[in-house]
Amino acid sequence: MPTYLYWGEDDFAIAQAIEKLQSKVLDPNWLQFNYHRLTGDRAETIIEGLNQALTPVFGMGERLVWLENITICHQKPEAEVLEELERTLKLIPDTSHLLFTTNKKIDGRLNSTRQIKKYAQVKDFSLIPPWKTDLIAAQVRKVAQEIELKLTPKAIALLAESIGNNTRQLWNELEKLKIYLGDADRALDENTVADLVACNTQNSLQLAAAIKNGEADKALGLVTDLINRNEPALKIVATLVGQFRTWTIVKLMEEAGERDNKAIASAAGINNPNRLYFIHQEIQRTTSQQFLSTLPLLLDLEYSLKRGAEALAILQTKIIELCLIFQ
């Protein structure tokens, strides 16, 4: 299909996908005639883009029309835009490609979204939640395979922990490791990775672990470091909420006598049931009541931040309260 819809917060991954599409369909000598990049937040530019997509190719290669930052998948478009979508999408020739992009989640209830999805190749470029470490490790493994870089399992785990869901930094660091390795046919270990990669040793998952262990001093140091590195406060809270939610569900099911790891993993939103072995170890000395007590505090923390509270001060206060639960 010559129509595409790319959406999600991972701007770097979307940019990579667009570059691949451009190199596939465009002749660099005819870009001026066959490549059109338009903003998709106004009715007139959307209609212009749809009309360009119906225009025959000039010269060599194929045509690419890119409507970026579209709003028609988030809010109801004007009637003329919807009519033009319905008319145009089914008529786009095979030599013309129409690309819609947005960094927001699309609304599948809208007629405009349904029309686009009817004809488009839809790709989700959402960031992996920071607490889904198994998926982040899988992403590290996938990118390493793409650039033909061999890594030991411990090196993959260290990269996943250090870089998190930052796709841009992941590619940059892996390409740097590839250059370091040169033509050598061996797998890089965790020691080499630790020496060469700009590892963010203080991250929100470590903060969650410090809170769970009741280590107030360590937790306060971690959150100060995160804020000093301009980590968004709401992103820190989102990671804490996700991690404590996972621990809570697993602990509740564990105390209820559930032994089926697949059932526990499904309830907790864990993709790899094998990860439960480590989670059981992490929560061995805690109770479900402790975890349940954290959730109202985390909700209040999120609410306070959204109401404009000073980030570091409110984080420090709530982290002390959270640590007291586990002491």
N, C-alpha and C positions, 0 to 999 in steps of 0.2 A: 504493500500500500504506500502511496506517495505522501501520506499525511502522518505527522508525528506529534505527540504530546508528551513533553518532558516536564515533570514537576517534582518539587522537593527542595529541602534546605541546603543540600550539598551542591553548592554553586560550582565547586571545582570539578566534581564528577559530571555535572551537566555540561560544563565547558569542554571537557574531554570528549563527551559523546557528540557534541556539536562539531568539534574539529574533525572527528572521524567521518561524520556525515558530509561535511564540506569537502574533505579530500576525496571522498568516494564519488560525489556527483558533480563537482564543479571542475571546469578547466581553468587553471589559474590565468590563462591568457585572455579569458572572456568574462572575468569577474565583474567588470564594470557594467556589463549588459545583462548578466544572468544571476547576480546575487543581490538580494534586497533585504535589508535589516530595518524593521520598523517597530516602533513601540506599540504594544497592543492594549493600551488603556483608553483609547478614544475610538469612537465609532467610525470616524472617517479614515483612520489609518488601518483599521481592521478590514474595512471594505476595500481600501486600496490594495492591501496585501492579498486579499482573496482574488481581486481582479488580476494582479500580477501573476498569481499562480496559474491562471488560465492562459497567460500570454505564451505563445510559442517560443522555444529556445532560439537565441540568436547566436549563430556561429557554432562553436564546438562545445562539447560537454552537455550538462543538463542545467536546469534552473532550480535555485533554492530561494524560497521566501521565508524569512524568519520573523515571526511576530513575538517579541519578547515582553515579559511582564504583563501577560494578558490578564484582564479582569473578568472576561466572559465566563470563566469557570468558577468564579467566586460570587458573582452577583448577576442578577437577571439583565441581559443586554437589551438594547433598544430593539424594537420590532424589526426595523430594517436590517439590522445586523443578523438577527436570527434567520430572517428570510434569505439573506445572502449566503449564510452558512448552508442552509438546506439546499439552496440552488447550486452552490459552487462545489462543495466537497465531493459530490458524486461525479463531477465532470472533470476533475483535475487529471491531466494526461500523465502517462507513466514517466515522461521525461521532465516533469515538474514536481518539485517537492515542497510541501508546506509544513513548516515547523512552528508549533506553539510551545512557549516555555513560561513557567511561573515557579517562584520559590515557595509558594503557599500550597496547602493541601486543596485539591480540587473538590468541588461540591457536585457529587454525582446525581443530585436531585434536579439540577437545572437542565432545561431542555437543550441549552447550548452545549453543556458538557456531554450530554447523551448523544447529540449529533456528532460531535467531534470524535467521541469514543467509538461510534459506529463505523467510522472510516479510518481511524488513526491507529498507529502503533503507540501504545501508551507505556511509558517507563517511569517507575517510581524511583526518585533519587533522594528519598528521605535519609537523614543521618541515622546511623545505628544508635539506639539509646546507650549511654556510657556504661550502664550496669550490665548490658548483654555482652559480657566479655568473650563468650564463646563465638558470637557472630563477628566481633571485632577481630579475634584471632583468625577466623576463617577468611576475613577480608585481607588481613596481612598475608596469609598463605596464598590467596588468589593473586594479589598484585605481584608478589614475589615470583610466582610461576609465570606470570605474563612477561616479566622482564628477564626470566631465566636466571633467577638468583636463588641459590640454595641456602636454606636456613635450618638450623637444628630446632627441634620442638621448643627448647628453652629460650632460644633466640626469638622465636615467634611470640612466645608468651611475654617476654620482656618488652618487645615492640608494642604489643597490644596494650600492655599495662601503661607504658610510657607515653604513647602517642594518642591512645584512645580512638575516637571516631573522626579525628582530623584527617580527612582524605588527602588534602594538599600536602601536609607535613609527612604523611606516610609515603607518598610517591617521592617527595624530595629526599627523604632519608634513605629509602631503598635504592634510589638511583645513585646516591652517594656511596652506599655500601657496594653496589655493583661496580662502580669505578674503582673503589679500593681493592676489590677482589681481582679485577683484571681478567686475565685468561686462566686463572687458577681454577681447577675443577674440584672444589671442596665446598662444604657447607660452613657458613659462618656461625660461630657459637655465641652464647650470651655475653661472654667476656669482651669479644670484639665489638659487639653491638653496644655494650655499655661504654666502651671507650670512644666510639665514633658518633653515636647518636645523641642528639640533644634531648636527653630523657627528662620528662617532667615528673620527677620522683614524688612530688607532692600533688596528688590528685584527689578528686572528690570521693573515689572509692576507698582510698586510704583514710580519708576523713570519716567515712561511714564506719570503717573497721575500728578506728580509734574510739569513736563514740560507743560502739557496741562493747568494747573492752573497758569502758569507763575511764579512759585515759584523757582526762580533761586538758592537762597541760599540752599533750601532743596534739589533741584535736584543735585547740586554740592556735597553736603554731601553724598547723596545716591550713586553717581557714584564713589566717593572716597572710600566709604565703600565696594562697589562691587569689585573694583579693588584690594583693600587690602585683600579681601577674595579669591583672585585668580580666580574671575569669568572672563572667556575669553571675551575680548573686542568685538569680532565679535558676540559672543552669545548675549551680551547685545544689540548690534545693531539689531540683527535679531529679538529680542523680541520687540524692539521699532518699527521696520518697520512693524511687524505683527499687533501690537496694533494700530498704527496710520493709517495703511491701513484699518483696520476694522472701526475705527471711521470715516475715510474719506468717505467710501462707504455708511455707514449708514446715515451720515449727508447729503450727496448728494441726496440720495433717499428720505430722510425726507423733504428736501427743494423742491424736485421735486413733492411733494404731495403724494408720495407712502404711503399707509396705511396698505398694506398687510404684516404682520410680517413675514410670511413664505417666501414671495418673497424677502424681505430685508435680512432675515437670509441666504437664499440660495446665494444671490449675495455676501454677506460678508463672506461666509464660516463659518457661525455660526451654530453649530449642534442643539442647543436648542433655538428655537425662543423666549422662555420665558425670555432668558437673555437680549433681546432687551429692556425690560422695564428699566433695570439698565443702559444700554448703552445710552438710550435716556436721562436719568437723568444726566449722566456723560458729555454729549456734549451739554447740554441745552444752555449754555452761550457762545457757540463758533459758528464759521461760517465755511462753507465748504472751503472758500478761505484760512482761516487760516490753515486748515488741508492740503490742497493742497500745501501750501507753505512749509510745513515740509518735503515733500517727496524728493525734490532735495537736501536739506541739509543732510538728512539721507543717500541718495545715495552717496553724496560726502564724508560723514563720513566713510561709508563702503569702498569706493575706497581708501581713505587715509590710512586706517588701513591695507588694503591688499598691499599697496605700502610700508609699513614698518614704518608708522608714530608712534611716541611714544604714547602709548595707552591713558594714563591718560590726557596728555596735549591736544590731539586732541579731546577727549571726552568732556573735560571741555569747550574748545572753542566752539564746535558745540552746546553743551547743552545751553550755554548762548544765542547763536543765536536763537535756537529753543524757548527758554523761552520768548525772546523778541517778538516773533510772537503773543504770547497770553497775552501780557501785555497792 
